Amino acid sequence: VTGLGLGDDYFEGLRADLAAKRDLLCDGLAAAGFAVFRPRGTYFVTADIRPLGEDDGMAFCRSLPERAGVVAVPNAVFYAEPERGRHLVRFTFCKRRGVLAEAAERLAQLR
């Protein structure tokens, strides 16, 4: 109910903030070597890990916190046929910009 009372300027600011965070994360993932699918309507960025020499998203996501101090979700868990999404992972960008920038720096070390 509170949101319905907010003006358009609030939502435009929110849209601009999320778009900037999305771009920060997408650019960082691309610089780290991921193939990135830039979203237009979600808080998540899907990335293909094959350019990094990886093909098992589940194993990749399990090892990522130790390897880079970053967490991702394997997309295969969302597929009726998990093998079809085996090489895809997703990251969220509804975080503080500093957190996203640091994550991008850490992920760049995977190359």
C-alpha distances in whole Angstrom, upper triangle without the diagonal:
4,5,5,7,9,13,15,17,15,14,18,19,17,19,22,22,22,24,27,26,27,30,31,31,33,35,36,36,39,41,41,43,40,39,36,33,31,27,25,22,22,22,26,29,32,35,39,41,44,45,45,48,45,44,43,39,39,42,41,37,39,42,39,38,42,43,40,38,35,33,32,32,34,33,36,34,31,34,36,39,39,42,40,38,40,40,37,34,31,30,26,25,22,24,25,28,31,30,30,33,35,34,36,39,40,39,42,44,44,46
4,5,5,7,11,13,15,12,13,16,16,15,17,20,20,20,23,25,24,25,28,29,30,31,34,34,35,37,39,40,41,39,39,35,33,30,27,25,22,22,21,25,28,31,35,38,40,44,44,44,47,45,44,43,39,39,42,40,37,39,41,38,37,41,42,39,36,34,32,32,32,34,33,36,34,32,35,37,40,40,42,41,38,40,40,37,34,31,29,25,24,20,22,23,26,28,28,28,31,33,33,34,37,38,38,40,43,43,45
4,5,5,9,10,12,9,9,13,13,12,14,17,17,17,20,22,21,22,25,26,27,28,31,32,32,34,36,37,38,36,35,32,30,27,24,21,19,18,18,22,25,28,32,35,38,41,41,42,44,42,42,41,37,37,40,38,35,37,39,36,35,39,40,37,35,32,30,30,29,32,31,34,32,30,33,35,38,37,40,38,35,38,38,34,32,28,26,23,21,18,20,21,23,27,26,26,29,31,31,32,35,36,35,38,40,41,42
4,6,8,10,13,11,10,14,15,14,16,19,19,19,22,24,24,25,27,29,29,31,33,34,35,37,39,40,41,38,38,34,31,29,25,23,20,20,21,25,28,30,34,37,40,43,44,44,47,45,44,43,39,40,43,41,38,40,42,40,39,42,43,40,38,35,33,33,32,35,33,36,34,32,35,36,39,39,42,40,37,40,40,36,34,30,29,25,24,21,24,25,27,30,30,29,32,34,34,35,38,39,38,41,43,44,45
4,7,10,12,10,11,14,15,15,17,19,20,21,23,25,25,26,29,30,31,32,34,36,37,38,40,41,43,40,40,36,34,31,28,25,22,23,23,27,30,33,36,40,42,45,46,46,49,47,47,46,42,42,45,43,40,42,44,41,40,44,45,42,39,37,35,35,35,37,36,39,37,35,38,40,43,42,45,43,40,43,43,39,37,33,31,28,26,23,25,25,27,30,31,30,33,35,35,36,39,40,40,42,45,45,47
4,7,8,6,8,11,12,12,14,16,16,17,20,21,22,23,26,27,28,29,31,33,34,35,37,38,40,38,37,33,31,28,25,23,20,21,21,25,28,31,34,38,40,43,43,44,47,45,45,44,40,41,43,41,38,41,42,39,38,42,42,39,37,34,33,33,33,36,35,38,36,34,37,39,42,41,44,42,39,41,41,37,35,31,29,25,23,20,22,22,24,27,28,27,30,32,32,33,36,37,37,39,42,42,44
4,5,6,7,9,10,11,13,15,16,17,19,21,22,23,25,26,28,29,31,32,34,35,37,38,40,38,37,33,31,28,25,22,21,22,22,26,28,31,34,38,40,43,43,44,47,46,45,45,41,42,45,42,40,42,44,40,40,43,43,40,38,35,35,34,34,37,36,39,38,35,38,41,43,42,45,42,40,42,41,38,35,32,30,26,24,21,23,23,24,28,28,28,30,33,33,33,36,38,38,39,42,43,44
4,5,5,6,9,10,10,12,14,15,16,18,20,21,22,24,26,27,28,30,31,32,34,36,37,35,34,30,28,25,22,19,18,20,20,24,26,29,32,35,38,41,41,41,45,43,43,43,39,41,43,41,38,41,42,39,39,42,42,39,37,34,34,33,33,35,34,37,36,34,36,39,41,40,43,40,37,40,39,35,33,30,28,25,22,20,22,23,23,27,28,27,28,31,31,32,34,36,36,37,40,41,42
4,5,5,6,9,10,10,12,14,15,16,18,20,21,22,24,25,27,28,30,31,33,34,36,34,34,30,28,25,23,20,19,20,20,24,25,29,32,35,38,41,40,41,44,43,43,43,39,40,43,40,38,40,41,38,38,41,41,37,36,33,33,32,33,35,34,38,37,35,38,40,42,41,43,41,38,40,39,35,33,30,28,24,21,19,21,21,21,24,26,25,26,29,30,30,32,34,34,35,39,40,41
4,6,5,6,9,10,11,12,14,15,17,18,20,21,23,24,26,27,29,30,32,33,35,33,33,29,27,24,21,19,18,18,18,21,24,27,30,34,36,39,39,39,42,41,41,41,37,38,40,38,35,38,39,35,35,38,38,35,33,30,30,29,30,33,32,35,35,32,35,38,40,39,41,39,36,38,37,33,31,27,25,22,19,16,18,18,19,22,23,22,24,27,27,28,31,32,32,34,37,38,39
4,5,5,6,8,10,10,12,14,15,16,18,20,21,22,24,26,27,28,30,31,33,31,30,26,24,21,18,15,14,15,15,19,21,24,27,31,33,36,36,37,40,38,38,38,34,36,38,36,33,36,37,34,33,37,37,34,32,29,28,27,28,30,29,33,32,29,32,35,37,36,38,36,33,35,34,31,29,25,23,20,17,15,17,18,18,22,23,22,24,27,26,27,30,31,31,32,36,36,37
4,5,5,6,9,10,10,12,14,15,16,18,20,21,22,24,26,27,28,30,31,30,29,25,23,20,18,15,14,16,16,19,21,24,27,30,33,36,35,36,39,38,38,38,35,36,39,36,34,36,38,34,34,37,37,34,32,29,29,28,29,31,30,33,33,31,33,36,38,37,39,36,33,36,34,31,29,25,23,20,17,16,18,18,18,22,23,21,23,26,26,26,29,31,30,31,35,35,36
4,5,5,6,9,10,11,12,14,15,16,18,20,21,23,24,26,27,29,30,29,28,25,24,20,18,16,16,16,16,19,20,24,26,30,32,35,35,35,38,37,38,38,34,35,37,35,32,35,36,32,32,35,35,31,30,27,27,27,28,31,30,33,33,31,34,37,39,37,39,37,34,36,34,30,28,25,22,19,16,14,15,15,15,18,20,19,20,23,24,24,26,28,28,29,33,34,35
4,5,5,6,8,10,11,12,14,15,17,18,20,21,22,24,26,27,29,27,26,23,21,18,16,14,13,13,12,16,18,21,24,28,30,33,32,33,36,35,35,35,31,32,34,32,29,32,33,30,29,33,32,29,28,25,24,24,24,27,26,30,29,28,30,33,35,34,36,34,31,33,31,28,25,22,19,16,13,11,13,13,14,17,18,17,19,22,22,22,25,27,26,28,31,32,33
4,5,5,6,9,10,10,12,14,15,16,18,20,21,22,24,26,27,25,24,20,19,15,13,11,10,11,11,14,16,19,22,25,28,31,30,31,34,33,33,33,30,31,34,31,29,32,33,29,29,33,32,29,28,25,24,23,24,26,25,29,28,26,29,32,33,32,34,32,29,31,29,26,24,20,18,15,13,11,14,15,14,18,19,17,19,22,22,21,25,26,26,27,30,31,32
4,6,5,6,9,10,11,12,14,15,16,18,20,21,22,24,26,24,24,20,19,15,14,12,13,14,13,16,16,20,22,26,28,31,30,30,34,33,34,34,30,32,34,31,29,32,33,29,29,33,32,28,28,25,25,24,25,27,26,30,30,28,31,34,35,34,35,33,30,32,30,27,25,21,19,16,13,12,14,14,13,17,18,16,17,21,21,20,23,25,25,25,29,30,30
4,5,5,6,9,10,11,13,14,15,17,18,20,21,23,25,23,23,20,19,15,14,13,13,13,12,14,15,19,21,25,27,30,29,29,33,32,32,32,29,30,32,29,27,30,30,27,26,30,29,26,24,22,22,22,23,26,25,29,29,27,30,34,35,33,35,33,29,31,29,26,23,20,17,14,10,9,11,10,9,13,14,13,14,18,18,18,20,22,22,23,27,28,29
4,5,5,6,9,10,11,12,14,15,16,18,20,21,23,21,20,17,16,13,11,10,10,10,8,11,12,16,18,22,24,27,26,27,30,29,29,29,26,27,29,26,24,27,28,24,24,28,27,24,23,20,19,19,20,22,22,25,25,24,26,30,31,29,31,29,26,27,26,22,20,16,14,11,8,7,9,10,10,14,14,12,14,17,16,16,20,21,21,22,25,26,27
4,5,5,6,9,10,10,12,14,15,16,18,20,21,19,19,15,14,10,9,9,10,10,10,11,12,15,17,21,23,26,25,26,29,28,29,29,26,28,30,27,25,28,29,25,25,29,28,24,24,21,21,20,21,23,22,26,26,24,27,30,31,29,31,28,25,27,25,22,20,17,15,12,9,10,12,13,11,15,16,13,14,18,17,16,19,21,20,21,25,25,26
4,5,5,6,9,10,10,12,14,15,16,18,20,19,19,16,15,12,12,12,13,13,12,13,13,17,18,21,23,26,25,25,29,28,29,29,26,28,30,27,25,28,28,24,25,28,26,23,23,20,20,20,22,24,24,27,28,27,29,32,33,31,32,30,27,28,26,23,21,18,15,13,10,11,11,11,9,12,13,11,12,15,15,14,17,19,19,19,23,24,24
4,5,5,6,8,10,11,12,14,15,16,19,17,18,14,15,12,12,12,13,12,9,11,11,14,16,19,21,24,23,23,27,26,27,27,23,25,27,23,21,24,25,21,21,24,23,20,19,16,17,16,18,21,21,25,25,24,27,30,31,29,30,28,25,26,24,20,18,15,12,10,6,7,8,8,6,10,10,7,9,12,12,12,15,17,16,17,20,21,22
4,5,5,6,8,10,11,12,14,15,17,15,15,11,11,8,8,9,10,9,8,8,8,11,13,16,18,21,21,21,24,23,24,24,21,23,25,22,20,23,24,20,21,24,23,20,19,16,16,15,17,19,18,22,23,21,24,27,28,26,27,25,22,23,21,17,15,12,10,9,6,8,10,11,10,13,12,9,11,14,13,12,15,17,16,17,20,20,21
4,5,5,6,8,10,10,12,14,15,14,14,11,11,8,10,11,13,13,11,11,10,13,13,17,18,21,20,20,24,24,25,25,22,25,26,23,22,25,25,21,22,25,24,20,21,18,18,17,19,21,20,24,25,24,26,30,30,28,28,26,23,24,22,19,17,14,12,12,9,12,13,13,11,13,14,10,11,14,13,11,15,17,15,16,19,20,20
4,6,5,6,9,10,11,12,15,14,15,12,13,11,12,14,16,15,13,12,11,14,14,17,18,21,20,20,23,23,24,25,22,24,25,22,21,24,23,20,20,23,21,18,18,15,17,16,19,21,21,25,26,25,27,31,31,29,29,28,24,25,22,19,17,15,12,11,9,11,11,11,8,10,11,7,7,11,10,8,11,14,13,13,17,18,18
4,5,5,6,9,10,10,12,11,12,10,11,10,11,13,15,13,11,10,8,11,11,14,15,18,17,17,20,20,21,21,18,21,22,18,17,20,20,16,17,20,18,15,15,12,13,12,15,17,17,21,22,22,24,28,28,25,26,24,21,21,19,16,14,11,8,9,7,10,10,11,9,11,10,6,7,10,8,7,10,12,10,12,15,15,16
4,5,5,6,9,10,11,9,9,6,8,7,9,12,14,13,12,10,7,9,9,12,13,16,15,15,19,19,20,21,18,21,22,18,17,21,21,17,19,22,20,17,18,15,15,14,16,17,17,20,22,21,23,26,26,24,24,22,19,20,17,14,13,11,9,10,9,13,13,15,12,14,14,10,11,13,11,9,12,14,12,12,16,16,16
4,5,5,6,9,10,10,10,9,11,9,12,15,17,16,15,14,11,13,11,14,15,17,15,16,19,20,21,23,20,23,24,20,20,23,22,19,20,23,20,17,19,16,17,16,19,20,20,23,25,25,26,30,29,27,27,25,22,23,19,17,16,14,13,14,12,15,15,16,13,14,14,11,10,13,12,8,11,13,12,11,15,15,15
4,5,5,6,9,9,11,10,13,12,14,17,19,18,16,14,11,13,11,14,14,16,14,14,18,18,20,21,19,21,21,18,17,20,19,16,17,19,17,14,15,13,15,14,17,19,19,23,24,24,26,30,29,27,26,25,22,22,19,17,15,14,11,13,11,15,14,15,12,12,12,8,7,9,8,5,7,10,8,8,11,12,12
4,5,5,6,5,8,7,10,10,13,16,18,17,15,12,9,10,8,10,10,13,11,11,15,15,16,17,15,18,18,15,15,18,17,14,16,18,15,13,15,12,13,12,14,15,16,19,21,21,23,27,26,23,23,21,18,18,15,13,11,11,9,12,12,15,15,16,14,15,14,10,10,12,9,6,9,10,7,8,11,11,11
4,5,5,5,6,6,10,10,14,17,19,18,17,15,11,11,9,10,11,12,10,11,14,15,17,19,17,20,20,17,17,21,20,17,19,21,18,16,18,16,17,15,17,18,18,21,23,23,24,28,27,24,23,22,19,19,16,14,13,13,13,15,14,18,18,19,17,18,17,13,13,15,13,9,11,13,10,9,13,12,11
4,5,7,9,10,13,14,17,20,22,21,20,18,14,15,12,13,13,14,11,11,15,16,19,21,19,22,22,18,19,22,20,17,19,20,17,15,17,16,18,17,20,20,21,24,26,26,27,31,30,27,26,25,22,22,18,17,16,16,15,17,16,20,19,20,17,17,17,13,12,13,12,8,9,11,9,7,10,11,9
4,6,9,10,14,15,18,21,23,22,20,17,14,14,11,12,10,12,10,9,12,13,16,18,16,19,18,15,16,18,16,14,16,17,14,12,15,13,15,14,17,18,19,22,24,25,26,29,28,25,24,23,20,20,16,15,14,14,14,16,16,20,19,20,17,17,16,13,12,12,10,7,8,9,6,4,7,7,6
4,7,9,13,14,18,21,23,22,21,18,14,13,10,9,8,9,6,6,10,11,14,16,15,18,18,14,16,19,17,15,18,19,15,14,17,15,17,15,18,17,18,20,23,24,24,28,26,23,22,21,18,18,14,13,13,14,15,17,18,22,21,23,20,20,19,16,15,16,14,11,12,12,9,8,10,9,7
4,6,9,12,15,18,20,19,18,15,11,10,6,6,6,8,6,7,10,10,12,14,12,16,16,12,14,17,16,14,17,18,16,14,17,14,15,13,15,14,15,17,20,20,21,24,23,20,19,18,15,15,11,10,10,11,12,15,16,19,20,21,20,20,19,15,16,16,13,11,13,13,9,10,12,10,9
4,7,10,13,16,19,18,17,14,11,9,6,5,7,8,7,9,12,12,12,15,13,17,18,15,16,19,19,17,20,22,19,18,20,17,17,15,16,15,14,17,19,19,19,23,21,19,18,16,14,14,11,9,10,11,13,16,16,20,21,23,21,22,21,17,18,19,16,14,16,17,13,13,16,14,13
4,6,9,13,15,14,14,11,7,6,5,6,9,11,10,12,15,14,15,16,14,18,19,16,16,20,20,17,20,22,20,18,20,17,16,14,14,14,13,16,19,18,19,22,22,19,19,17,14,15,12,10,10,10,11,13,13,17,18,20,19,20,19,15,16,18,15,13,16,17,13,14,17,16,15
4,6,10,12,12,12,10,6,5,6,8,12,13,13,15,18,17,16,18,15,19,21,18,18,21,22,20,22,25,23,21,22,19,18,15,15,15,13,16,18,16,17,21,20,19,19,16,13,15,13,10,11,10,11,13,13,17,19,21,20,22,20,17,18,20,18,16,19,20,17,17,21,19,19
4,7,10,10,11,9,6,7,9,12,15,17,16,18,21,20,20,21,18,21,23,20,20,23,24,21,23,26,24,22,23,19,18,16,16,17,15,18,20,18,20,23,23,22,22,19,17,19,16,13,13,11,11,12,11,14,17,19,17,20,19,15,17,19,17,15,19,20,17,18,21,21,20
4,6,6,8,7,6,8,10,14,17,19,19,21,23,22,22,22,19,21,24,21,20,24,25,22,24,27,26,23,24,20,19,16,16,17,15,18,19,17,18,22,22,21,22,19,17,19,17,14,13,11,11,11,11,13,16,18,17,20,19,16,18,21,18,17,21,22,19,21,24,23,23
4,6,9,10,9,11,14,17,20,23,23,24,27,26,25,26,23,25,28,25,24,27,28,26,27,30,29,27,27,23,22,19,19,20,18,21,22,19,21,24,25,24,25,22,20,23,21,18,17,14,14,13,12,14,17,19,18,22,21,18,20,23,21,20,24,25,23,24,27,27,27
4,7,9,10,12,15,19,22,24,25,26,29,27,26,26,23,24,27,25,23,27,28,26,27,30,29,27,27,23,21,19,18,19,17,20,20,17,19,22,24,23,25,22,20,23,22,18,17,14,14,12,12,12,16,19,19,22,21,18,21,24,22,21,25,26,24,25,29,28,29
4,5,8,10,14,17,20,23,24,24,27,25,24,24,20,22,24,22,20,23,25,22,23,27,26,24,23,20,18,15,15,16,14,18,18,15,18,21,22,21,23,21,18,21,20,16,14,11,11,9,9,10,13,16,17,20,18,16,19,21,19,19,23,23,21,24,26,26,27
4,7,10,13,17,19,22,23,23,26,24,24,23,19,20,23,21,18,21,23,20,20,24,24,21,20,16,15,13,13,15,14,18,17,16,19,22,24,22,24,22,19,21,20,16,13,10,8,6,6,6,10,13,14,17,15,13,16,18,16,16,20,20,19,21,24,23,25
4,6,10,13,15,19,19,20,22,20,20,19,16,17,20,17,15,18,20,17,18,21,21,19,18,14,12,10,10,12,11,15,15,13,16,20,21,19,20,19,15,17,16,12,10,6,5,4,6,8,11,14,15,17,15,12,16,17,14,15,18,18,16,19,21,20,22
4,6,10,12,16,16,17,19,18,17,17,14,16,19,16,14,18,19,16,18,21,20,18,18,14,13,10,10,12,11,14,15,14,16,20,21,18,19,17,14,16,14,10,8,5,5,6,7,11,13,15,15,17,15,12,15,16,13,13,16,17,14,16,19,18,19
4,7,10,13,14,14,17,15,14,14,11,14,16,14,13,17,18,15,18,21,19,18,18,15,13,10,9,9,8,11,13,12,14,17,17,15,16,14,10,12,10,7,6,4,7,9,11,14,16,19,18,20,18,15,17,18,15,14,18,18,15,17,19,17,18
4,6,9,10,11,13,12,12,12,10,13,15,12,12,16,16,14,17,19,17,16,17,14,13,10,10,10,9,12,15,14,15,19,18,16,16,14,11,11,8,6,5,6,8,11,13,16,18,20,19,21,18,15,17,18,14,13,16,16,12,14,16,14,15
4,6,7,9,10,9,8,10,9,12,14,11,12,16,16,14,18,20,18,17,19,16,15,12,12,10,10,12,15,15,15,19,17,15,13,12,9,9,6,5,7,9,11,15,17,20,21,24,23,24,21,18,20,20,17,15,18,17,14,15,17,14,14
4,6,5,7,5,6,8,7,11,11,8,10,13,13,12,15,17,15,14,17,14,14,11,12,10,11,13,16,17,17,20,18,15,14,13,11,9,6,6,7,10,12,16,18,21,22,24,23,24,21,18,19,19,16,15,17,15,12,13,14,11,11
4,5,5,5,5,9,9,13,13,11,13,16,15,15,19,20,17,17,20,18,18,15,15,13,14,14,18,19,18,21,19,16,14,13,12,10,6,8,11,14,16,19,21,25,26,28,26,27,25,22,22,22,19,18,19,18,14,15,16,13,12
4,5,7,9,12,12,16,16,13,15,18,17,16,19,20,17,17,20,18,19,16,18,16,16,18,21,22,21,24,22,20,18,17,15,14,10,11,13,15,17,20,21,25,25,27,25,26,24,21,21,21,18,16,17,17,13,13,14,11,10
4,5,9,11,11,15,13,10,13,16,14,13,16,17,14,14,17,16,16,15,16,15,17,18,21,22,22,25,23,20,18,18,16,14,11,12,12,15,16,19,21,25,24,26,24,24,22,20,20,19,16,15,15,14,11,11,11,8,7
4,7,10,11,14,13,11,14,16,14,14,18,18,15,16,19,18,18,17,18,16,17,18,21,22,22,25,22,19,17,17,16,13,10,13,14,17,18,22,24,28,28,29,28,28,26,23,23,23,20,18,19,17,14,14,14,10,9
4,6,8,10,9,7,11,13,12,12,16,16,14,15,18,16,16,14,15,12,14,14,17,19,19,22,19,16,14,15,13,10,7,10,11,14,16,20,22,26,26,28,27,27,24,22,23,22,19,18,19,17,14,15,15,11,11
4,6,9,9,8,11,13,13,14,17,18,16,18,20,18,17,14,14,11,12,11,15,17,16,18,16,13,10,11,10,7,5,8,10,14,17,20,23,26,27,29,29,29,26,24,25,24,21,20,22,20,16,18,18,14,15
4,6,5,6,9,10,11,12,15,16,15,17,19,17,15,13,12,9,10,9,12,15,14,17,14,11,9,11,9,6,6,8,9,13,16,19,22,25,26,29,28,29,26,24,25,24,21,21,22,20,17,19,19,15,16
4,6,5,6,8,10,10,13,15,14,15,16,14,12,9,8,5,7,7,10,12,13,16,14,10,10,11,8,5,5,6,6,9,12,16,19,21,22,25,25,26,22,20,22,22,18,18,20,18,15,17,18,15,16
4,5,5,6,9,10,12,14,14,15,16,14,12,9,8,5,8,8,9,12,13,15,14,10,11,13,10,7,9,9,8,11,13,17,20,22,23,26,26,27,23,22,24,23,19,20,22,19,17,20,20,16,19
4,5,5,6,9,11,12,12,14,15,14,12,11,10,9,12,11,12,16,16,19,17,13,13,15,13,10,10,11,11,14,15,19,22,24,24,27,27,27,23,22,24,22,19,20,21,18,16,18,18,15,17
4,5,5,6,9,10,10,11,13,11,10,9,9,8,11,12,13,16,17,20,19,15,14,16,13,10,9,10,9,11,13,16,19,22,22,24,24,24,20,19,20,19,15,16,17,15,12,15,14,11,14
4,5,5,8,10,10,10,11,9,7,6,6,6,10,11,12,14,16,19,18,15,15,16,13,11,11,10,8,9,10,13,17,19,19,21,22,22,18,17,19,18,14,15,17,14,12,15,15,13,16
4,6,7,8,9,11,11,10,8,8,9,9,13,13,13,16,18,21,20,16,17,19,16,13,14,13,11,13,14,16,19,21,21,23,24,24,20,19,21,19,16,18,19,16,14,18,17,14,18
4,6,6,6,9,9,9,9,10,11,12,15,16,16,19,21,24,23,19,19,21,18,15,14,15,13,14,15,18,20,22,21,23,24,23,19,19,20,18,15,16,17,13,12,15,14,11,15
4,5,5,6,7,6,6,7,10,11,15,16,17,19,21,24,23,20,20,21,18,15,14,14,11,12,12,14,17,19,18,20,20,19,16,15,17,14,11,13,14,10,9,12,11,9,13
4,6,5,4,5,6,8,11,13,17,18,18,21,23,26,26,22,23,24,21,19,18,17,14,14,13,15,17,18,17,19,19,18,14,15,16,13,11,13,14,10,10,14,13,12,16
4,6,6,8,9,12,15,16,20,21,21,24,26,29,28,24,25,26,23,20,19,19,16,17,16,18,20,22,20,21,22,20,17,17,18,15,13,15,15,11,12,14,13,12,15
4,6,8,10,12,15,16,19,21,22,24,26,29,28,24,24,25,22,19,18,18,15,17,16,18,20,22,20,22,21,20,17,17,17,14,12,13,13,9,9,11,9,8,12
4,5,8,11,14,16,19,21,22,24,26,29,29,25,25,26,22,20,18,18,15,15,13,16,17,19,17,18,18,16,13,13,13,10,8,10,9,5,6,9,8,7,11
4,7,10,14,16,19,21,22,24,26,29,29,25,26,27,23,22,20,19,16,15,13,14,16,17,15,16,16,14,11,12,13,10,8,11,11,7,9,12,11,11,15
4,7,10,13,16,19,19,20,23,26,26,23,24,24,20,19,17,16,12,11,9,11,12,14,13,14,15,13,10,10,12,9,6,9,10,8,8,11,12,11,15
4,7,10,13,15,15,17,20,23,23,20,21,21,18,17,16,14,10,9,7,9,12,13,13,15,16,16,12,12,14,12,9,12,14,11,10,14,15,13,17
4,7,9,12,12,14,16,20,20,16,18,18,14,13,12,10,6,6,5,8,11,13,13,16,17,17,14,13,15,14,11,12,15,13,11,15,16,14,17
4,6,9,8,10,13,16,16,13,15,15,11,11,11,9,6,5,7,9,13,15,15,19,20,21,17,16,19,18,14,16,19,17,15,18,19,17,19
4,5,6,8,10,13,13,10,11,12,8,7,8,6,4,6,9,12,16,18,19,22,23,24,20,19,21,21,17,18,21,19,16,19,20,17,19
4,5,6,7,11,11,8,10,9,6,7,8,5,5,6,10,12,16,18,20,23,24,25,22,20,23,23,19,19,23,21,18,21,22,20,21
4,5,5,8,8,4,7,7,4,5,8,7,8,10,14,16,20,22,23,27,27,29,25,23,26,26,22,23,25,24,21,23,25,21,23
4,6,8,9,6,10,10,8,9,12,10,10,11,14,16,20,21,23,26,27,29,25,24,27,27,23,24,27,25,22,25,26,23,25
4,7,9,7,11,10,8,10,13,11,11,11,14,15,19,20,22,26,27,29,26,24,27,27,24,24,28,26,23,26,28,25,27
4,5,5,8,7,7,9,12,11,12,13,17,18,22,23,26,29,30,32,29,27,30,30,26,27,30,28,25,28,29,26,28
4,6,9,9,9,12,15,14,16,17,20,22,25,27,29,33,34,36,32,30,33,34,30,30,33,32,29,31,33,30,31
4,6,6,8,9,13,13,15,17,21,23,26,28,30,34,35,36,33,31,33,34,30,30,33,31,28,30,31,28,29
4,5,6,6,10,10,12,14,18,20,24,26,28,31,32,33,30,28,30,30,26,27,30,28,25,27,28,25,26
4,5,5,8,10,13,16,19,22,25,28,30,33,33,34,31,29,31,31,27,27,29,28,24,26,27,24,25
4,6,8,9,12,15,18,21,24,26,29,32,32,33,30,28,30,30,27,26,29,28,24,26,27,24,24
4,6,5,8,11,15,17,20,23,25,28,28,30,27,24,26,27,23,23,26,24,21,23,24,21,22
4,6,8,12,15,18,22,24,26,29,29,30,27,24,26,26,22,22,25,23,19,22,22,19,20
4,7,10,14,17,20,23,24,27,27,27,25,22,24,24,20,19,22,20,17,18,19,16,17
4,7,10,14,16,19,21,24,24,25,22,19,21,22,18,17,20,19,15,17,19,16,17
4,7,10,13,16,17,21,20,22,19,16,18,19,15,15,18,16,13,16,17,15,16
4,7,10,13,14,17,17,19,16,14,16,17,13,14,17,16,13,16,18,16,18
4,7,10,11,14,14,15,12,10,13,13,10,11,14,14,11,14,17,16,18
4,6,8,11,12,14,11,9,13,14,11,12,16,15,14,17,19,19,21
4,5,8,9,11,9,7,10,12,10,11,15,15,14,17,19,19,21
4,7,9,12,10,9,12,14,13,14,17,18,17,20,22,23,25
4,6,8,6,7,10,11,11,13,15,16,16,18,21,21,24
4,5,5,7,9,10,11,13,15,16,17,19,21,22,24
4,5,5,6,9,10,11,12,14,15,17,19,21,22
4,5,5,6,9,10,11,12,14,15,17,19,21
4,6,5,6,9,10,11,12,14,16,17,20
4,5,5,6,9,10,10,12,15,16,18
4,5,5,6,9,10,11,13,15,17
4,5,5,6,9,10,11,14,16
4,5,5,6,9,10,11,14
4,5,5,6,9,10,12
4,6,5,7,10,11
4,5,5,8,10
4,5,5,8
4,5,6
4,5
4
